[in-house]
Amino acid sequence: MTDRITGRIEIVNADCYTLLDAWPSDAALVTDPPYGIGFAHGGGGGCLARSTRFAGAAIQGDDRPFDPAPFLRFARVCLWGANNFASRLPDSRGWLVWDKREGICTNDQADCELAWTNRDAVARLKSHLWNGMLKASERGEPRMHPMQKPVALLAWCLDVCGVRDGLVIDPFMGSGSLGVACHRAGLRYLGVEIDPEHYATAKARLQRETAQGLLCMPNAPRQTAERSGASLDADVRP
Ligand SMILES: C[S@@+](CC[C@H](N)C(=O)[O-])C[C@H]1O[C@@H](n2cnc3c(N)ncnc32)[C@H](O)[C@@H]1O
C-alpha cells in the first residue's frame, strides 16, 4: 500500500528490502532501523528487549543483528542506533551523539544514542531530554511507538548532515517522526514501514501534521507552489 500525504510526502507499507534497489543514490538515507536488541538480549528475556515491545508486540527485524551494508550507497547517510552495529560500518569521524538524559536522570536504559553518518566532518552532540514523562519537546503528546525519536532531534540531524533539499528516504519509518521533521523543513520524504499498525499510526500522524499547513515555517513559499499544482516531486516514488 502506498499513500501520498502531500506532493512532497509519500509513505509505503512494505518490506523496505523489496524496494531499496530502485531508490536513487543521490538521495539522503536517514533512518532509525531495528537494532537487534531483541537478538542481543535473548528475544524477550532482558529489560532492554522488553523496551522494544509495545502493546505486547515485538518490533519487526529486532530479532536479528542489523546489517547496514545495503544502505551505505546513498549520497548522504545517517543511521541512528549505530552504536549497536558499529563493527559493520566503515570508519567515520562524523558520528552524532544524542544525550537523552541531560544529566538530570538515569535508569537502566542508555544515557545516549549514536548515529553513524558519512559526513567528513567533526562529531556533533545534541542534548535533548527524552525519558518517559520528562521530555524537552512533544510534552503532553501520547507515545506512538516504542522506539519513537523526538522530531526536534531528527530536524537537528537533517541540518547537521546538510540535508536542505532533495529526497529523504526513511526505510524504517516507525511512527513517522522523520516525516514530520521533513515536512516542517520543506523536504521531500519517502517513508517505508512493514508493520501495518505502525504504518497506520504514521499515516494518521502525517495527515494531522500536514493538515496544519506551513504558514509559519521557513519554506512556506514551496508549500504554496505545491498547493498551486506545481510539480515538485518527480523522484519521490520508489
Ligand atoms: C526503531 S523503529 C523506528 C522508530 C521511529 N524512529 C519513530 O520515531 O517512530 C524501526 C521500525 O522499522 C520497522 N521495520 C522493521 N523491519 C522493516 C522492514 N524490513 N521494512 C520496513 N520497516 C521495517 C519496524 O516495524 C519499526 O517500526
The ligand as a Tripos MOL2 file, in Angstrom:
@<TRIPOS>MOLECULE
LIG
   27    29     1     0     0
SMALL
NO_CHARGES

@<TRIPOS>ATOM
      1 C1         13.4430    1.8230   15.5320 C.3       1 LIG1
      2 S1         11.8600    1.7970   14.8190 S.3       1 LIG1
      3 C2         11.6990    3.4330   14.1060 C.3       1 LIG1
      4 C3         11.0540    4.3950   15.0710 C.3       1 LIG1
      5 C4         10.9600    5.8210   14.5080 C.3       1 LIG1
      6 N1         12.2350    6.4800   14.5320 N.3       1 LIG1
      7 C5          9.9550    6.6850   15.2520 C.2       1 LIG1
      8 O1         10.3080    7.7730   15.7140 O.co2     1 LIG1
      9 O2          8.8020    6.2580   15.3840 O.co2     1 LIG1
     10 C6         12.1170    0.7840   13.4050 C.3       1 LIG1
     11 C7         10.8480    0.4630   12.5900 C.3       1 LIG1
     12 O3         11.2460   -0.2860   11.4320 O.3       1 LIG1
     13 C8         10.1960   -1.1970   11.1190 C.3       1 LIG1
     14 N2         10.7600   -2.2670   10.2670 N.ar      1 LIG1
     15 C9         11.4690   -3.3480   10.6620 C.ar      1 LIG1
     16 N3         11.8560   -4.0730    9.5940 N.ar      1 LIG1
     17 C10        11.3870   -3.4080    8.4960 C.ar      1 LIG1
     18 C11        11.4890   -3.6550    7.0860 C.ar      1 LIG1
     19 N4         12.1430   -4.7320    6.5980 N.pl3     1 LIG1
     20 N5         10.9190   -2.7700    6.2330 N.ar      1 LIG1
     21 C12        10.2680   -1.6710    6.7140 C.ar      1 LIG1
     22 N6         10.1280   -1.4050    8.0450 N.ar      1 LIG1
     23 C13        10.7020   -2.2510    8.9200 C.ar      1 LIG1
     24 C14         9.6820   -1.6620   12.4740 C.3       1 LIG1
     25 O4          8.3540   -2.1610   12.3740 O.3       1 LIG1
     26 C15         9.7930   -0.3740   13.2990 C.3       1 LIG1
     27 O5          8.5670    0.3230   13.3330 O.3       1 LIG1
@<TRIPOS>BOND
     1     1     2 1
     2     2     3 1
     3     2    10 1
     4     3     4 1
     5     4     5 1
     6     5     6 1
     7     5     7 1
     8     7     8 2
     9     7     9 1
    10    10    11 1
    11    11    12 1
    12    11    26 1
    13    12    13 1
    14    13    14 1
    15    13    24 1
    16    14    15 ar
    17    14    23 ar
    18    15    16 ar
    19    16    17 ar
    20    17    18 ar
    21    17    23 ar
    22    18    19 1
    23    18    20 ar
    24    20    21 ar
    25    21    22 ar
    26    22    23 ar
    27    24    25 1
    28    24    26 1
    29    26    27 1
@<TRIPOS>SUBSTRUCTURE
     1 LIG1         1 GROUP 0 **** ****
